[in-house]
């Protein structure tokens, strides 16, 4: 019999759609050990001591040295070196531990953005792609915060289409330098960074190359700080490179490998953004719940009203679900990395390969996490009522700061389309067998429906059957869309986004069910009743959302008998037994209100 570890090794990115996962195979937040919990508490203490009492000061940007000084303090605590290998002065934490740090710091508003840009897109290109000399020179100082980092990819005419950038690099006559000329925009940490990861095309190359550029090299100028809707305390500049001379030894990786670097680093950024959104969401829930307990209308606290309980339960359930899926994916990345290293692969290459393997899950979670945060802060404003709209209240900042996350690290529209694009490309390459499961679903459509309830098949039996059918719905609609549009499916962006929504809901709903099932095996079902309610509530909503997305997709390409057959199939595969969701939400909300914070 295969062990849990052996089974984990077999999991491939995107395989969740066609493979039944067992609860014991996944990592859940409740699995974090004491050392990881101590790191979590250290991050919370940092925010409480250095950030929360200075949010207005940070946002004002009156002191340009304030944010760099906060990063210095984070560096003293080791928070900047979490992903840097120990041999270069970092802590070399596993991926899920760095995710935990990102989650907690995610509640830190502008500081979270500055810190994540430094530790992620600013530092990781050197960790993963730097040669030994580059790593020795830069990583120790990046790990302590002596050097601050920024990432220069976006240009005025190249955002989502990053490889269309016009910044140029030309080898000098003596062959010792690349001379860079061009403009970059929306550069986080741009105003104070010492090190820039800059993407440019050498001569007339088709693809970007990447360079490690020091501010001290000269030839760098910048506009004033951007005035933004949110994350106002984050330094965001346009940066101009005017005959900036970069030593040839500062070419990162190989010529024309820059676009690949950008794509792979964005995979990290996407899932880290998702888990940071979880952290921001938890803080917002705790703040809103306490206000609801204090605010009285009609002689009672508004937390006692059903409409407010509905909001609190929905906020909590969606965050719990997003958190469940984030750490499931994070552990998949860790497991794949460990397996590759055990097989003899270099550590940096193993990490890159693992991130690339689970790029689908990273994109899924970026979309889900950012949209959950948007939902949570919006409901937070609503719970606060008039005070929610006041700049004097905490929801003003939370609401504005959240909005960028649906644009950061690739817009959610791009990530939705990427999710399906990557899945289909893997199928065409034979890396994922989608064809046989899709054909099996087509045969099932013609067969007599299975009316068994699955009541006697163990915990969550009915829910797992509903979840399996939800995956079938996705395969059915995706298979029909591929047959209809063939190679032109990439032009049908609306359909792609419908398919992505079905995929996202299936992955997150399954992650939530598995988390609670595993938790019940540890604590006992009686001690997990609220978690069980959340898993069921989320599954019902996921199925409803997927049914709506599937219907829109079917309407877009089917007609006549095919339309009727597919709609009947969708109805069959998105069926779930009735459940009193109102009472379930009330039980969830009552628990959260009693605790006075997000308690899971």
N, C-alpha and C positions, 0 to 999 in steps of 0.2 A: 504493500500500500504506500502511495506517495506521501511524503511528509508535506506539511504546509509550506516549508521553504522550497521544496522541490517543485511544488505546484506553482508557487509565485514566479519561479524562473520561466515557466512556460507562458506566462501572460505577455501578450504583445499589445502595443498601442492600438486602440480602436477595437480590440478583440472583445471587449465587453458586450458589443452588440450581438455577437453570435456565440458567446460562451457563457455558461452559467457559472457565476462566481460563488464560492462558499464563504460564509461569514468569517471563518477562522483565517482565511487568506488575507484579509485586509487589515490595515492599520487603522486604529481609531484614536481620537485625541485622548481618550481615557487610558491609552497604552503608554503615554509619556512617563518616563521614569523620574526618580527624585532629582537627578542632576538636571534634567531638562526642565523640570518644574522650578528649580532654583534659577535657571537662566531666564525663564518666563517672569519670575518675580523681580529679577534684577532689571528687566526691561520696564516692568510696571513702575518700579521705584524711580527709574530714570525719568519717565514721563511725569510722574507725580512731583518730583523734586525740581526738575529743570524746565519742564515744558508747559504744563497745564496752567501754572500761575503766571505765565508770560505770553499767553497767546496773542493778546492785543499788541504787545510790544513787538513780537515776532512779525505779525502781519503788517505793522506800520513800516517796517524796513528802515526806520530812522537811523538805526545803528547797523551799518553794513558788516560789522565784525561779529554781530550777535550769532547769526546762523553758523559761521565757521567755528565760533567758540563752542557752540552746542555740539557740533560734530567732533570737536576736540575732546569734549567730555565723554561723548559716546565712544570715542576711540580709547580713552583711558579705561573704560569698562569692558573693552574688548568687543564692542558691538559692531565695529567696522571690519573686523577680521574674521567674521564667522565662516566665510567661504574660502578664505585664504589658507593654503596648506601650512602646516606647522613649521615646515622647514624654511618658510619665508616670513615667519613672525606672526602667523595667524593661528586660528584654532582648528581649522580643518573639520568643521562640524559636518555631520551627514545632512542630506538635503532636507529631511523633515524637521530637523532641529533649526536649520536656517529659516524654514517656513514658519516655525513657531515664533522666532524673533521678528520676522516680517509681520506676522499677525498682530502681535502686541504693539509694536511700534506703529502699525497702521492706524492706531487711534490718535496719533500725534499730529494730525493735520499737516501743515507745511513742513514740519521737521521730518515727518515720515517720508515725504517726497524727496527731500534733500538727502536723507540717509539712504533710502533705497536706490536712488540714482547713483550715489557714490559706491555702495557695496555691490550693486547689481551691474547695470549696463556700463558703469564707469570702471569697475575693477575686474569683472569676470572675463572680458576679452583677453586680458593679459594672463589671468589664471589659466584659461582654456587654450589660448592660442600663442601666448608668448614663448619665445625661446628661453633657454636657461639664463642667459645674460640679462634679458629684459625682466624676467621674474625676479632675479636677485636685485636688480637696480630699483625696481618700482614697487613691488608688492610689500616689502616691509614698511615702507613709508605710507602706503595706502592703507595698510592694516591698522596703523596707529593713528592715522588722520593727519600726519605731518604733511602729506600730500592729499589734496581734495581732488576728486575726479568728476569729469563730465563726459558726455557722449554726444558727438556731433554728426548726426545722420540727416535729419530733416532739412530741406531747403525750401525757399518760397514756391518753387514749381515741382517739388518732389516730396510728397507726404507718404501716402499709402504705396505709391509707385517709387519706392526708395531707390531702385537701381537706375532711375532716370536722372540722378543728381548730376549737376554740371560743374561741381568743384573739381579742379584739375591739379594734377601733380606732374611735374616735369623734372627729369633727372638733370642735374647741373652739368656743365661742361666738364668739370673735373671728376664727375662720377661719385662725389662724396655726399651730396644732398639731394633730396627731392624738394623742389620749390612748389609750395602749395598756394593756389589762388582760388578764392570762391567765398560763398556766403552760406552760413548755416543759421537756422532760426529755431525758436522754442527750445533753447539749450538750457536744461535744468542744471543748476549750480554754475552756470556760465560766468557769472559775475565774480566768483572767487576761486574757481578751480585752478589748480596748478598743472593738472594733467588732462589733456583732451584726447579721447579716442575719435579720430577724424577719418571720415570716409571720403575718398576722392578717386577719380579715374586717372590712371597714368596714361598720358598721351591720348590716344584714341581707343583705348581698351573698351570692350563691350561691358565688362563688369567692374564694380568698385574694388578698390584695394583699401586697406585700413592702415592707419599710422598712429603711433604714440607720439603726441605732440606736447611738449612742455611750453607753458606760458612764457618761460624765460627764453625760448628760442627767438622771440620777437616776431614782428610782422603780423601781430594780432591786435585788432581793435574791435570795439563792440558798441552797440547802441545802449541807450539807457534801459533800465529795467522795464519789462513789459508790465502794463497795468491789466491785471487779469480779473475774471469773474470771481475766482476762488484761489486757493493755495497762494494767497497774497504774500506770505512770508518766504516763499520759495523764489530763489533767484532765477529769473528766466530772461535770457538775453539773445539778441541776434549777434552773431560773431562773424567777423570778416577776416579772412586770411589774405594778406597782401605780401606776396613774395616771402612767405614764411618758409625758412630754410630748416628742413628736418633731416637729420643724419640718416643715411641709407640704412643703418643698423636699426632704425626705429620703424621700419616697415614691419607690420604685424602679420605674421604668418606669410603666405605666399602672395605674389602678385595676382590680382583679380579674385582673391578669396574673400574680399570684404563683404560681398553680398551674403555669402554663406555665413560669415561671422555674425552679421547683423541679424539674419533670420534665426540662428541658433541662440543668440543672446536674448532675442525677443521671446523665445520659448520660456526661458527662465523668468523674464520680466512679466510675462502674462500670468503664470501661475502664482508668482509672488504678489502681483497686484491683486489677484483674486483673494488670497489669504489675508492680505493687508486690509482689503475691503471687509472681510469678516471681522477683523479687529475693530475697525471703525464702526461697523454695525452694532457690535456688542456694546460699545461705549454709548452709542446713541440710544439703544434700548434701555440701558440702565438709567440714563439721564431722563428719558421720557417717562419711564415707570415711576420714578420718584416724584416727578412733577405731577403725574396723574394721581398719586396718593395724597399729595398736599393740596392740590387745586380743588376747591369746593364749588359746586353749583347745585342749586335746589337743595341746599343743606346736606349735601353728601359729597364725598370725594368722587371725582369723575372716573376714577379707576373702578368704581362700582357699576358703571353703566355698561350694558352689553355692547354698544357700538365701540367703546374704547377697548373693552376686552378683546373684541374681534381684531382690532388693530394690533394689540400687544401680542396676541397669539400668532397672527400672521407674520409679524416681524420676526418673532422668535423662531417659528417653524422654518422659515426660509433661510435664516442664518444658520440654524442647526444643520439644515440640509447642505448648504454650501460648504460649511466647515467639514462635514462628513466626506464630501467628494474631494475637497482639496487635499486632505491628508491621505486619503486612499491613493490618489494619483501621486502624491509626493513619495509615498512608500514604494509604489511601483517603480519610480525613478531610482530610488535608493537600491532596491533589490536588483534591478537590471545592472546598475553600476557595479555592485558587489560581485555579481555573476561574471561580468566582463573582466574585472580585475582578477578574479580567481582563475579566469581562463588565460591570464597572462597579458592582458591589455594594459597600456599605460593609464594611470589614474585620470589624467585630464581628458584623454581621448574617450575613456570609458564613460565619464560624466557627460561629455558631449553626445556620444552615441545614445545614451539613455534618454537624454532630453529630447533628442531628435525622434527617438522611438515613441515617446509619449507626447509628441507635439499636438496631437488631436485633443488629448485630455487637457493640455495647457490652454489651448484655444477655447475649449468648452468652458473651462473654469473662469477664464478671463471675462467671458460674456456673462456667465451666471453671477459671479461674485460682484461685478460692477453694477449689474442691474438690481441685485438684491440690495446693495448699499443705497442705490438711488431710491428704491421703494421704501427702505427703512427711514432714511432722512426725511423723505416726503411725509410719511406718516408721523414722524417725530414732530415736524412743523404743525401738522394737523392736531396732534394731541395737545400741543402748547397753545393752539388757537391764536388769538391776537398776539400773544407774546412770542409765538413762533415766527411771526413776521417782523418782529422787532430786532434791530441790530444789537439791542442790549441783552437778548437771550442767546442761549447756546446753540439753538437750532439754525440760526442765521449762518454761522460759520460752517456747521456740519453740512447744510444743504448746498452751499456754494462750493465747498471743497470737494464734495462727492462727484460733481458733474463731469470733471475732467476724466474720470476713470473709464468712461465709455469711449474715450478718444485715445487716451494713452495706449502705448504698446499695440498699435493697430486698432482702428475703430471696430466697434462690435459688429458692424456690417461686414467688414473685411474678415474678421475672425469667424463669423458664421459661414461665410463662403469658403474660407480656407478649410474649415472642419470637414465639409463634404468633399471638397477637392482632394484633400489628403487621403480621405477614406477610399474614394473611388480609384485614385492612383495606386494605392496599395493593393486594391483588388485586382487591377489590371496587371500589376507586376507579379501577382501570385503570392503576395505576402499575407493577404487576408482572403479567406474563402467566403466571399459574400454571395457568389453565384448559387451555390448549392442550397444554402439557407433560404435565399430569395425564391428559388424554384420550389422548394418545399412549402413555402407559404402560399405560392400560387396553386399548388395541388390541394392544399388544405382548404382554400377558398371554394373548391369544387366538391369537397367532402361534407359529410354530415357534421354539424358543429358538435363539439364536446360540451355537454351540459353538466358534467360533474363539477362539484363545488370545491373539491380538494379539502374538505373540512377535516379529514382524518390524517392528513399528511404532515403534521407537525406545525411548529410555530410559523406564522405568517404564510400558511399554505395558500389561502385564497389570494392574498396580496401578491405572492410570488407568481401565481398563475396569471394574475392581471398584469404584472410586470412583464412576464414572458410574452404575453399577447401584445403589450405595448411595443416591444421590440419587433414583433412580427408586423405590426402596423407600419413601423418605420421602414422595414425591409420591403414591404409591399409597395408603399408609395415611392420609395427610392428606385426600386426595380422597374416600376412602370415608367417613371420619369426618364430613366436612362434609356429604356427601349424607345420611348417617344422622341426624345431629343438627340440621342446619340452624342456625337462630338460637339453639338451645339448647346449642350446643357449648361455650359459655363456662361452662356449669354442670358440664361433664364435666372437672373439673380433673385427674383422674388421667390421662385420655386426652391432655389438652393437655401434661402433663409428659412423657408417653411420646413424643409427637411432637417436643417440644423436644429431648429427648435424642438423637433421630435427627438432628435438624438440627444440633445442637452437634457431634456426632461427625463428621458429614460436613464441616462447615466447618473444623474443626481438622485432620482427617486430610488434607484437600486442601491446607491452608496448609503443612503439614509436607512433603508430597510436592513442592510447588512450590518451597519454600525449598531443599530438597536438590537438585532439578533445576537450579535457578538456580546454586547453589553449584558443582555439577559442571561447568556450562558455563564457570565462571570458573577453577576450580582443576584440573579434570580429574577423571574418575570415580575414578581410582586413589587420589586424595588425599581422597576423601570416603566411604570405605567404612563408617566407623562411623556417620556421618550417614545413609547409605543404609540401614543396618541399623535405625536408629531409626525412619525413615519407614515401613519395611515392618512392623516390630513394631507401631507405633502403628496403622497401617491395619488390621492383623488384629484388634487389640483393638477398634477403633472399629466394625468390621463386626459383631463378636460382640456388642458392647453394643447397637448399633442393632437387630440381629436380636431380641435379648431385649426391648427396648422396643417394637418393632413387634408382636411376638407378644402382649405384654400388651395393647396397644391393640386389636388385632384381636379378641382374646378378649372384650373389653369391649363390642363392639357387633355382631359378626357371628355367624351360626350357619348350620347346614345347608350347602348347596352354596356359598354365598358365603364361609363360613368356610374351607372346604376350598380353594377357588380362591385366596383371599387368602394362605393359609398356603403354598400352592405357589408363588405369586408372590413372597412374602417370601423363601422358600428360594432361589428362582432369583436374586433380586436381592441376596442377601447371601452369595453363593458366592465363594470366593477359593481360589486354588491353595494346596496345603499348603506350609508353610515351617517349617524347624526353628527355632522361636522360642527354644528353650532355648539352642542354640549361639549364636544371634544375640545374646541377652541376655548370654551369657558374654563375647562379644567386646566388647560395649558396656561391661560392667562392668570388664573387664580394662583397657580404655583409661582409664576414669575413675580406677580404683585406681592405675594407673601415674602419672597426672598429679597425683593427690592432691587433686583439687578438681573442681568442675564446670568442664569445660574448653572449652565451646563458646561 
